[in-house]
Amino acid sequence: MTLRDFDIRLIHAFRSLFEPLARFGLFLVFFWFGALKVVGLSPASPLVQQLFERTIPVMEFGTFIVLFGALECLIGLLFLWRGAERVAIPLLFVHMATTLGPLLLLPEVTWTGFMVPTLEGQYIIKNVLLVAAAVGIASHLHPIRK
């Protein structure tokens, strides 16, 4: 087998593995982190609460964090079922719009200097990878039939 043949086989293997791995990865992150919020054990809760208090204090935070965690669990579960990604991806984008908020609205928590994120800032910035995985899944969808 030549190096080129090996390369082609490897590329094909990665193409077939991408979608199931991306789906499982999105499920794992969203469901796990969401479940931690639902049961009150999320290390992100103080950051979420700070953002909540600055933006949408229209309900009790305890209720909000459980609903937010449940939404994350739902997004994760939806990525496991083929066909449900058409619901999961818009929910993910809405979720990302809210989770990116601290980078702009809580700079004292998310940045130590220009382009130098805190640990919380890094936690938020890594969400770009979640969006990339969702876009990759979307790129494998077939168009809706007429």
OpenMM code with the backbone's topology and positions (N, CA, C; nanometers):
from openmm import Vec3, app, unit

residues = "MET THR LEU ARG ASP PHE ASP ILE ARG LEU ILE HIS ALA PHE ARG SER LEU PHE GLU PRO LEU ALA ARG PHE GLY LEU PHE LEU VAL PHE PHE TRP PHE GLY ALA LEU LYS VAL VAL GLY LEU SER PRO ALA SER PRO LEU VAL GLN GLN LEU PHE GLU ARG THR ILE PRO VAL MET GLU PHE GLY THR PHE ILE VAL LEU PHE GLY ALA LEU GLU CYS LEU ILE GLY LEU LEU PHE LEU TRP ARG GLY ALA GLU ARG VAL ALA ILE PRO LEU LEU PHE VAL HIS MET ALA THR THR LEU GLY PRO LEU LEU LEU LEU PRO GLU VAL THR TRP THR GLY PHE MET VAL PRO THR LEU GLU GLY GLN TYR ILE ILE LYS ASN VAL LEU LEU VAL ALA ALA ALA VAL GLY ILE ALA SER HIS LEU HIS PRO ILE ARG LYS".split()
positions = [
    Vec3(0.0854, -0.1178, 0.0000),
    Vec3(0.0000, 0.0000, 0.0000),
    Vec3(0.0900, 0.1241, 0.0000),
    Vec3(0.0571, 0.2169, -0.0864),
    Vec3(0.1344, 0.3400, -0.0943),
    Vec3(0.0867, 0.4386, 0.0122),
    Vec3(0.1648, 0.5411, 0.0334),
    Vec3(0.1268, 0.6463, 0.1278),
    Vec3(-0.0028, 0.7132, 0.0824),
    Vec3(-0.0178, 0.7316, -0.0480),
    Vec3(-0.1402, 0.7925, -0.1012),
    Vec3(-0.2612, 0.7036, -0.0733),
    Vec3(-0.2484, 0.5736, -0.0950),
    Vec3(-0.3588, 0.4810, -0.0660),
    Vec3(-0.3970, 0.4861, 0.0813),
    Vec3(-0.2952, 0.4871, 0.1668),
    Vec3(-0.3196, 0.4962, 0.3108),
    Vec3(-0.3922, 0.6257, 0.3444),
    Vec3(-0.3469, 0.7346, 0.2832),
    Vec3(-0.4076, 0.8656, 0.3068),
    Vec3(-0.5550, 0.8651, 0.2643),
    Vec3(-0.5844, 0.8094, 0.1500),
    Vec3(-0.7223, 0.8032, 0.1011),
    Vec3(-0.8088, 0.7212, 0.1957),
    Vec3(-0.7592, 0.6063, 0.2401),
    Vec3(-0.8358, 0.5228, 0.3337),
    Vec3(-0.8608, 0.5953, 0.4659),
    Vec3(-0.7596, 0.6642, 0.5125),
    Vec3(-0.7730, 0.7382, 0.6379),
    Vec3(-0.8767, 0.8500, 0.6243),
    Vec3(-0.8702, 0.9221, 0.5134),
    Vec3(-0.9676, 1.0292, 0.4895),
    Vec3(-1.1093, 0.9724, 0.4846),
    Vec3(-1.1289, 0.8632, 0.4158),
    Vec3(-1.2621, 0.8019, 0.4085),
    Vec3(-1.3091, 0.7544, 0.5460),
    Vec3(-1.2170, 0.6990, 0.6238),
    Vec3(-1.2531, 0.6554, 0.7596),
    Vec3(-1.2962, 0.7753, 0.8436),
    Vec3(-1.2212, 0.8844, 0.8355),
    Vec3(-1.2566, 1.0039, 0.9125),
    Vec3(-1.3900, 1.0617, 0.8671),
    Vec3(-1.4162, 1.0575, 0.7362),
    Vec3(-1.5452, 1.1073, 0.6856),
    Vec3(-1.6600, 1.0257, 0.7427),
    Vec3(-1.6435, 0.8955, 0.7511),
    Vec3(-1.7526, 0.8130, 0.8039),
    Vec3(-1.7641, 0.8254, 0.9551),
    Vec3(-1.6548, 0.8584, 1.0234),
    Vec3(-1.6579, 0.8719, 1.1693),
    Vec3(-1.7028, 1.0096, 1.2163),
    Vec3(-1.6846, 1.1116, 1.1307),
    Vec3(-1.7107, 1.2489, 1.1753),
    Vec3(-1.8501, 1.2672, 1.2338),
    Vec3(-1.9509, 1.2321, 1.1566),
    Vec3(-2.0872, 1.2622, 1.1996),
    Vec3(-2.1251, 1.1917, 1.3293),
    Vec3(-2.1037, 1.0600, 1.3438),
    Vec3(-2.1406, 0.9981, 1.4715),
    Vec3(-2.0596, 1.0517, 1.5891),
    Vec3(-1.9310, 1.0795, 1.5670),
    Vec3(-1.8499, 1.1349, 1.6760),
    Vec3(-1.8951, 1.2759, 1.7134),
    Vec3(-1.9267, 1.3580, 1.6133),
    Vec3(-1.9731, 1.4945, 1.6402),
    Vec3(-2.1074, 1.4910, 1.7124),
    Vec3(-2.1973, 1.4044, 1.6689),
    Vec3(-2.3277, 1.3924, 1.7346),
    Vec3(-2.3109, 1.3493, 1.8805),
    Vec3(-2.2284, 1.2482, 1.9029),
    Vec3(-2.2086, 1.2017, 2.0390),
    Vec3(-2.1395, 1.3087, 2.1238),
    Vec3(-2.0402, 1.3756, 2.0673),
    Vec3(-1.9705, 1.4818, 2.1409),
    Vec3(-2.0643, 1.5942, 2.1812),
    Vec3(-2.1496, 1.6377, 2.0893),
    Vec3(-2.2463, 1.7428, 2.1210),
    Vec3(-2.3454, 1.6950, 2.2260),
    Vec3(-2.3925, 1.5712, 2.2103),
    Vec3(-2.4814, 1.5148, 2.3124),
    Vec3(-2.4133, 1.5161, 2.4482),
    Vec3(-2.2925, 1.4647, 2.4560),
    Vec3(-2.2220, 1.4514, 2.5833),
    Vec3(-2.2044, 1.5863, 2.6524),
    Vec3(-2.1545, 1.6838, 2.5799),
    Vec3(-2.1295, 1.8157, 2.6390),
    Vec3(-2.2604, 1.8822, 2.6821),
    Vec3(-2.3577, 1.8869, 2.5916),
    Vec3(-2.4820, 1.9556, 2.6252),
    Vec3(-2.5600, 1.8837, 2.7345),
    Vec3(-2.5726, 1.7519, 2.7248),
    Vec3(-2.6516, 1.6804, 2.8243),
    Vec3(-2.5843, 1.6836, 2.9610),
    Vec3(-2.4557, 1.6586, 2.9655),
    Vec3(-2.3828, 1.6548, 3.0923),
    Vec3(-2.3846, 1.7912, 3.1600),
    Vec3(-2.3459, 1.8952, 3.0856),
    Vec3(-2.3415, 2.0285, 3.1451),
    Vec3(-2.4812, 2.0771, 3.1818),
    Vec3(-2.5806, 2.0428, 3.1005),
    Vec3(-2.7186, 2.0790, 3.1323),
    Vec3(-2.7680, 2.0081, 3.2569),
    Vec3(-2.7383, 1.8793, 3.2675),
    Vec3(-2.7810, 1.8026, 3.3850),
    Vec3(-2.7189, 1.8598, 3.5126),
    Vec3(-2.5947, 1.9031, 3.5049),
    Vec3(-2.5315, 1.9652, 3.6226),
    Vec3(-2.6065, 2.0912, 3.6648),
    Vec3(-2.6555, 2.1680, 3.5688),
    Vec3(-2.7342, 2.2877, 3.6021),
    Vec3(-2.8668, 2.2488, 3.6663),
    Vec3(-2.9329, 2.1470, 3.6116),
    Vec3(-3.0628, 2.1035, 3.6628),
    Vec3(-3.0530, 2.0584, 3.8085),
    Vec3(-2.9464, 1.9869, 3.8424),
    Vec3(-2.9327, 1.9346, 3.9795),
    Vec3(-2.8561, 2.0294, 4.0719),
    Vec3(-2.8204, 2.1473, 4.0222),
    Vec3(-2.7572, 2.2477, 4.1076),
    Vec3(-2.6095, 2.2259, 4.1346),
    Vec3(-2.5387, 2.1568, 4.0454),
    Vec3(-2.3964, 2.1283, 4.0674),
    Vec3(-2.3039, 2.1904, 3.9632),
    Vec3(-2.3561, 2.2776, 3.8776),
    Vec3(-2.2751, 2.3335, 3.7698),
    Vec3(-2.1784, 2.4398, 3.8211),
    Vec3(-2.0499, 2.4259, 3.7880),
    Vec3(-1.9553, 2.5314, 3.8233),
    Vec3(-1.9776, 2.6590, 3.7428),
    Vec3(-2.0591, 2.6525, 3.6383),
    Vec3(-2.0893, 2.7709, 3.5574),
    Vec3(-2.2042, 2.8532, 3.6145),
    Vec3(-2.2738, 2.8018, 3.7136),
    Vec3(-2.3923, 2.8716, 3.7658),
    Vec3(-2.3643, 3.0141, 3.8138),
    Vec3(-2.2539, 3.0409, 3.8849),
    Vec3(-2.2305, 3.1805, 3.9264),
    Vec3(-2.2161, 3.2758, 3.8067),
    Vec3(-2.1498, 3.2308, 3.7021),
    Vec3(-2.1357, 3.3136, 3.5823),
    Vec3(-2.2714, 3.3348, 3.5159),
    Vec3(-2.3489, 3.2283, 3.5040),
    Vec3(-2.4836, 3.2383, 3.4454),
    Vec3(-2.5683, 3.3340, 3.5284),
    Vec3(-2.5563, 3.3260, 3.6605),
    Vec3(-2.6356, 3.4130, 3.7472),
    Vec3(-2.5962, 3.5598, 3.7294),
    Vec3(-2.4672, 3.5869, 3.7175),
    Vec3(-2.4236, 3.7258, 3.6958),
    Vec3(-2.4813, 3.7803, 3.5658),
    Vec3(-2.4758, 3.7013, 3.4598),
    Vec3(-2.5313, 3.7453, 3.3317),
    Vec3(-2.6822, 3.7618, 3.3416),
    Vec3(-2.7476, 3.6680, 3.4064),
    Vec3(-2.8921, 3.6708, 3.4255),
    Vec3(-2.9339, 3.8001, 3.4960),
    Vec3(-2.8642, 3.8349, 3.6028),
    Vec3(-2.8992, 3.9544, 3.6804),
    Vec3(-2.8807, 4.0825, 3.6011),
    Vec3(-2.7909, 4.0818, 3.5030),
    Vec3(-2.7681, 4.2012, 3.4213),
    Vec3(-2.8605, 4.2094, 3.3005),
    Vec3(-2.9248, 4.0989, 3.2655),
    Vec3(-2.9993, 4.0988, 3.1388),
    Vec3(-3.1472, 4.0668, 3.1521),
    Vec3(-3.1834, 3.9571, 3.2164),
    Vec3(-3.3232, 3.9135, 3.2134),
    Vec3(-3.3757, 3.8718, 3.3510),
    Vec3(-3.3684, 3.9578, 3.4487),
    Vec3(-3.4172, 3.9164, 3.5814),
    Vec3(-3.5698, 3.9213, 3.5916),
    Vec3(-3.6379, 3.8546, 3.4990),
    Vec3(-3.7842, 3.8560, 3.4973),
    Vec3(-3.8439, 3.7340, 3.5670),
    Vec3(-3.7601, 3.6429, 3.6127),
    Vec3(-3.8061, 3.5262, 3.6870),
    Vec3(-3.7010, 3.4940, 3.7921),
    Vec3(-3.7322, 3.4058, 3.8785),
    Vec3(-3.6379, 3.3641, 3.9815),
    Vec3(-3.5227, 3.2886, 3.9151),
    Vec3(-3.4001, 3.3174, 3.9594),
    Vec3(-3.2840, 3.2529, 3.8972),
    Vec3(-3.2895, 3.1013, 3.9113),
    Vec3(-3.3345, 3.0507, 4.0236),
    Vec3(-3.3433, 2.9061, 4.0439),
    Vec3(-3.4281, 2.8382, 3.9386),
    Vec3(-3.5363, 2.9025, 3.8996),
    Vec3(-3.6218, 2.8493, 3.7931),
    Vec3(-3.5513, 2.8582, 3.6589),
    Vec3(-3.4890, 2.9732, 3.6348),
    Vec3(-3.4206, 2.9936, 3.5077),
    Vec3(-3.3097, 2.8911, 3.4861),
    Vec3(-3.2259, 2.8683, 3.5855),
    Vec3(-3.1109, 2.7795, 3.5667),
    Vec3(-3.1562, 2.6362, 3.5400),
    Vec3(-3.2655, 2.5943, 3.6023),
    Vec3(-3.3184, 2.4602, 3.5754),
    Vec3(-3.3710, 2.4528, 3.4319),
    Vec3(-3.4441, 2.5562, 3.3882),
    Vec3(-3.4951, 2.5577, 3.2505),
    Vec3(-3.3811, 2.5654, 3.1493),
    Vec3(-3.2799, 2.6436, 3.1797),
    Vec3(-3.1633, 2.6578, 3.0913),
    Vec3(-3.0902, 2.5239, 3.0808),
    Vec3(-3.0728, 2.4574, 3.1946),
    Vec3(-3.0098, 2.3254, 3.1942),
    Vec3(-3.0926, 2.2235, 3.1187),
    Vec3(-3.2247, 2.2293, 3.1347),
    Vec3(-3.3129, 2.1372, 3.0622),
    Vec3(-3.3034, 2.1618, 2.9114),
    Vec3(-3.2925, 2.2887, 2.8712),
    Vec3(-3.2738, 2.3204, 2.7294),
    Vec3(-3.1443, 2.2583, 2.6777),
    Vec3(-3.0373, 2.2691, 2.7561),
    Vec3(-2.9107, 2.2084, 2.7150),
    Vec3(-2.9250, 2.0573, 2.7014),
    Vec3(-2.9924, 1.9938, 2.7959),
    Vec3(-3.0154, 1.8485, 2.7871),
    Vec3(-3.0935, 1.8142, 2.6613),
    Vec3(-3.1970, 1.8928, 2.6322),
    Vec3(-3.2775, 1.8699, 2.5123),
    Vec3(-3.1928, 1.8828, 2.3863),
    Vec3(-3.1108, 1.9864, 2.3779),
    Vec3(-3.0238, 2.0044, 2.2611),
    Vec3(-2.9345, 1.8816, 2.2451),
    Vec3(-2.8755, 1.8372, 2.3542),
    Vec3(-2.7899, 1.7190, 2.3475),
    Vec3(-2.8635, 1.5968, 2.2980),
    Vec3(-2.9811, 1.5726, 2.3516),
    Vec3(-3.0601, 1.4560, 2.3096),
    Vec3(-3.0996, 1.4645, 2.1625),
    Vec3(-3.1364, 1.5840, 2.1179),
    Vec3(-3.1790, 1.5995, 1.9786),
    Vec3(-3.0679, 1.5661, 1.8795),
    Vec3(-2.9432, 1.5892, 1.9191),
    Vec3(-2.8321, 1.5569, 1.8283),
    Vec3(-2.8131, 1.4066, 1.8106),
    Vec3(-2.8715, 1.3265, 1.8976),
    Vec3(-2.8576, 1.1813, 1.8841),
    Vec3(-2.9492, 1.1236, 1.7764),
    Vec3(-3.0602, 1.1901, 1.7458),
    Vec3(-3.1583, 1.1370, 1.6505),
    Vec3(-3.1468, 1.2038, 1.5148),
    Vec3(-3.1295, 1.1216, 1.4129),
    Vec3(-3.1299, 1.1743, 1.2755),
    Vec3(-3.2654, 1.2384, 1.2483),
    Vec3(-3.2626, 1.3544, 1.1849),
    Vec3(-3.3849, 1.4281, 1.1567),
    Vec3(-3.4124, 1.5354, 1.2608),
    Vec3(-3.3681, 1.5137, 1.3834),
    Vec3(-3.3925, 1.6110, 1.4900),
    Vec3(-3.2910, 1.7251, 1.4885),
    Vec3(-3.1857, 1.7101, 1.4113),
    Vec3(-3.0850, 1.8172, 1.4070),
    Vec3(-3.1404, 1.9462, 1.3482),
    Vec3(-3.2474, 1.9375, 1.2708),
    Vec3(-3.3104, 2.0585, 1.2171),
    Vec3(-3.3773, 2.1396, 1.3280),
    Vec3(-3.4043, 2.0769, 1.4394),
    Vec3(-3.4537, 2.1463, 1.5586),
    Vec3(-3.3351, 2.1804, 1.6494),
    Vec3(-3.2423, 2.0871, 1.6637),
    Vec3(-3.1287, 2.1048, 1.7545),
    Vec3(-3.0400, 2.2229, 1.7151),
    Vec3(-3.0121, 2.2361, 1.5870),
    Vec3(-2.9169, 2.3395, 1.5434),
    Vec3(-2.9702, 2.4808, 1.5683),
    Vec3(-3.0960, 2.5132, 1.5343),
    Vec3(-3.1447, 2.6472, 1.5706),
    Vec3(-3.1445, 2.6700, 1.7222),
    Vec3(-3.1807, 2.5672, 1.7997),
    Vec3(-3.1746, 2.5813, 1.9458),
    Vec3(-3.0315, 2.6051, 1.9921),
    Vec3(-2.9365, 2.5351, 1.9305),
    Vec3(-2.7958, 2.5548, 1.9649),
    Vec3(-2.7537, 2.6986, 1.9363),
    Vec3(-2.7954, 2.7538, 1.8228),
    Vec3(-2.7562, 2.8915, 1.7896),
    Vec3(-2.8176, 2.9922, 1.8865),
    Vec3(-2.9414, 2.9702, 1.9266),
    Vec3(-3.0025, 3.0577, 2.0281),
    Vec3(-2.9249, 3.0449, 2.1595),
    Vec3(-2.8940, 2.9234, 2.1962),
    Vec3(-2.8162, 2.8986, 2.3189),
    Vec3(-2.6805, 2.9674, 2.3116),
    Vec3(-2.6137, 2.9564, 2.1974),
    Vec3(-2.4811, 3.0187, 2.1828),
    Vec3(-2.4899, 3.1716, 2.1937),
    Vec3(-2.5971, 3.2284, 2.1425),
    Vec3(-2.6137, 3.3741, 2.1533),
    Vec3(-2.6175, 3.4160, 2.2996),
    Vec3(-2.6786, 3.3336, 2.3833),
    Vec3(-2.6851, 3.3683, 2.5259),
    Vec3(-2.5538, 3.3381, 2.5967),
    Vec3(-2.4879, 3.2289, 2.5591),
    Vec3(-2.3657, 3.1932, 2.6309),
    Vec3(-2.2469, 3.2808, 2.5917),
    Vec3(-2.2529, 3.3454, 2.4774),
    Vec3(-2.1446, 3.4366, 2.4405),
    Vec3(-2.1579, 3.5723, 2.5099),
    Vec3(-2.2741, 3.5969, 2.5688),
    Vec3(-2.3009, 3.7241, 2.6350),
    Vec3(-2.1966, 3.7702, 2.7355),
    Vec3(-2.1468, 3.6831, 2.8222),
    Vec3(-2.0495, 3.7293, 2.9207),
    Vec3(-1.9224, 3.7901, 2.8607),
    Vec3(-1.8845, 3.7469, 2.7408),
    Vec3(-1.7640, 3.8046, 2.6793),
    Vec3(-1.7806, 3.9548, 2.6586),
    Vec3(-1.9036, 3.9984, 2.6327),
    Vec3(-1.9307, 4.1409, 2.6117),
    Vec3(-1.9854, 4.2094, 2.7360),
    Vec3(-2.0716, 4.1405, 2.8089),
    Vec3(-2.1427, 4.2033, 2.9206),
    Vec3(-2.0746, 4.1855, 3.0562),
    Vec3(-1.9837, 4.0906, 3.0661),
    Vec3(-1.9106, 4.0682, 3.1916),
    Vec3(-1.7602, 4.0623, 3.1644),
    Vec3(-1.7049, 4.1660, 3.1034),
    Vec3(-1.5630, 4.1603, 3.0674),
    Vec3(-1.4711, 4.1459, 3.1887),
    Vec3(-1.5151, 4.1938, 3.3030),
    Vec3(-1.4327, 4.1821, 3.4230),
    Vec3(-1.4187, 4.0378, 3.4694),
    Vec3(-1.5105, 3.9521, 3.4256),
    Vec3(-1.5081, 3.8108, 3.4618),
    Vec3(-1.4415, 3.7265, 3.3534),
    Vec3(-1.4496, 3.7709, 3.2280),
    Vec3(-1.4069, 3.6862, 3.1168),
    Vec3(-1.2745, 3.7270, 3.0521),
    Vec3(-1.2217, 3.8435, 3.0877),
    Vec3(-1.0953, 3.8897, 3.0280),
    Vec3(-1.0017, 3.9438, 3.1360),
    Vec3(-0.8727, 3.9153, 3.1219),
    Vec3(-0.7734, 3.9773, 3.2101),
    Vec3(-0.7036, 4.0918, 3.1397),
    Vec3(-0.7158, 4.0976, 3.0098),
    Vec3(-0.6576, 4.2022, 2.9271),
    Vec3(-0.7044, 4.1821, 2.7843),
    Vec3(-0.6558, 4.2675, 2.6938),
    Vec3(-0.6966, 4.2588, 2.5540),
    Vec3(-0.6572, 4.1229, 2.4965),
    Vec3(-0.7597, 4.0464, 2.4530),
    Vec3(-0.7418, 3.9147, 2.3924),
    Vec3(-0.6781, 3.8115, 2.4859),
    Vec3(-0.6919, 3.8352, 2.6176),
    Vec3(-0.6401, 3.7407, 2.7165),
    Vec3(-0.7577, 3.6967, 2.8038),
    Vec3(-0.8184, 3.5836, 2.7682),
    Vec3(-0.9360, 3.5398, 2.8438),
    Vec3(-0.8996, 3.4765, 2.9774),
    Vec3(-0.9902, 3.4917, 3.0712),
    Vec3(-0.9793, 3.4188, 3.1978),
    Vec3(-1.0186, 3.2734, 3.1698),
    Vec3(-1.0151, 3.1905, 3.2727),
    Vec3(-1.0597, 3.0525, 3.2554),
    Vec3(-1.2061, 3.0504, 3.2114),
    Vec3(-1.2880, 3.1389, 3.2681),
    Vec3(-1.4283, 3.1476, 3.2277),
    Vec3(-1.4397, 3.1895, 3.0813),
    Vec3(-1.3564, 3.2853, 3.0405),
    Vec3(-1.3564, 3.3294, 2.9013),
    Vec3(-1.3176, 3.2167, 2.8065),
    Vec3(-1.2181, 3.1377, 2.8457),
    Vec3(-1.1779, 3.0241, 2.7630),
    Vec3(-1.2916, 2.9227, 2.7527),
    Vec3(-1.3606, 2.9002, 2.8622),
    Vec3(-1.4745, 2.8081, 2.8665),
    Vec3(-1.5807, 2.8509, 2.7656),
    Vec3(-1.6008, 2.9823, 2.7530),
    Vec3(-1.7006, 3.0351, 2.6597),
    Vec3(-1.6491, 3.0283, 2.5161),
    Vec3(-1.5252, 3.0660, 2.4946),
    Vec3(-1.4684, 3.0704, 2.3598),
    Vec3(-1.4653, 2.9317, 2.2961),
    Vec3(-1.4474, 2.8274, 2.3768),
    Vec3(-1.4446, 2.6910, 2.3216),
    Vec3(-1.5771, 2.6542, 2.2568),
    Vec3(-1.6816, 2.7302, 2.2823),
    Vec3(-1.8108, 2.7026, 2.2196),
    Vec3(-1.8059, 2.7164, 2.0677),
    Vec3(-1.7047, 2.7848, 2.0161),
    Vec3(-1.6871, 2.7929, 1.8710),
    Vec3(-1.6745, 2.6518, 1.8138),
    Vec3(-1.6111, 2.5617, 1.8872),
    Vec3(-1.5972, 2.4235, 1.8417),
    Vec3(-1.7317, 2.3518, 1.8374),
    Vec3(-1.8192, 2.3829, 1.9322),
    Vec3(-1.9525, 2.3228, 1.9313),
    Vec3(-2.0299, 2.3689, 1.8081),
    Vec3(-2.0183, 2.4952, 1.7759),
    Vec3(-2.0844, 2.5485, 1.6565),
    Vec3(-2.0252, 2.4827, 1.5316),
    Vec3(-1.8930, 2.4675, 1.5276),
    Vec3(-1.8285, 2.4046, 1.4120),
    Vec3(-1.8770, 2.2610, 1.3942),
    Vec3(-1.8898, 2.1864, 1.5026),
    Vec3(-1.9395, 2.0489, 1.4933),
    Vec3(-2.0834, 2.0471, 1.4420),
    Vec3(-2.1668, 2.1395, 1.4901),
    Vec3(-2.3060, 2.1461, 1.4441),
    Vec3(-2.3127, 2.1827, 1.2958),
    Vec3(-2.2283, 2.2738, 1.2523),
    Vec3(-2.2247, 2.3111, 1.1105),
    Vec3(-2.1793, 2.1918, 1.0272),
    Vec3(-2.0826, 2.1160, 1.0784),
    Vec3(-2.0386, 1.9956, 1.0074),
    Vec3(-2.1507, 1.8946, 0.9928),
    Vec3(-2.2290, 1.8762, 1.0980),
    Vec3(-2.3442, 1.7860, 1.0903),
    Vec3(-2.4442, 1.8386, 0.9881),
    Vec3(-2.4715, 1.9679, 0.9934),
    Vec3(-2.5660, 2.0280, 0.8991),
    Vec3(-2.5186, 2.0111, 0.7547),
    Vec3(-2.3881, 2.0120, 0.7335),
    Vec3(-2.3354, 1.9982, 0.5974),
    Vec3(-2.3602, 1.8592, 0.5407),
    Vec3(-2.3930, 1.7624, 0.6250),
    Vec3(-2.4215, 1.6263, 0.5809),
    Vec3(-2.5724, 1.6002, 0.5620),
    Vec3(-2.6548, 1.6995, 0.5899),
    Vec3(-2.7996, 1.6806, 0.5744),
    Vec3(-2.8392, 1.6796, 0.4278),
    Vec3(-2.9477, 1.6118, 0.3990),
    Vec3(-3.0064, 1.6157, 0.2656),
    Vec3(-3.1135, 1.7248, 0.2663),
    Vec3(-3.1323, 1.7935, 0.1551),
    Vec3(-3.2348, 1.8974, 0.1497),
    Vec3(-3.3722, 1.8407, 0.1816),
    Vec3(-3.4569, 1.9258, 0.2368),
    Vec3(-3.5961, 1.8863, 0.2650),
    Vec3(-3.6650, 1.8621, 0.1308),
    Vec3(-3.7411, 1.7548, 0.1253),
    Vec3(-3.8127, 1.7226, 0.0013),
    Vec3(-3.9308, 1.8169, -0.0165),
    Vec3(-3.9626, 1.8436, -0.1424),
    Vec3(-4.0738, 1.9338, -0.1720),
    Vec3(-4.2046, 1.8722, -0.1389),
] * unit.nanometer
topology = app.Topology()
chain = topology.addChain("A")
for resn in residues:
    res = topology.addResidue(resn, chain)
    for name in ("N", "CA", "C"):
        topology.addAtom(name, app.Element.getBySymbol(name[0]), res)
